[in-house]
Amino acid sequence: MSKGTKLRTVRVEDDLWAAAKERAEIDNRTVSDVVREALTMYALTERTPA
């Protein structure tokens, strides 16, 4: 775990977690890396009006 990061808890379906873990391993990454990247992209993307 990186310095300065806190442990967070999220609910994720088992099949989604397994698929993400498998893909992360293939890409030589951790699921935490993937989640951080996805959250960063989500947080930095401009919202479009509904």
Stockholm file with secondary structure:
# STOCKHOLM 1.0

chainA/1-50         MSKGTKLRTVRVEDDLWAAAKERAEIDNRTVSDVVREALTMYALTERTPA
#=GR chainA/1-50 SS CCTTCCCCCCCCCHHHHHHHHHHHHHTTCCHHHHHHHHHHHHHHSCCCCC
#=GC SS_cons        CCTTCCCCCCCCCHHHHHHHHHHHHHTTCCHHHHHHHHHHHHHHSCCCCC
//
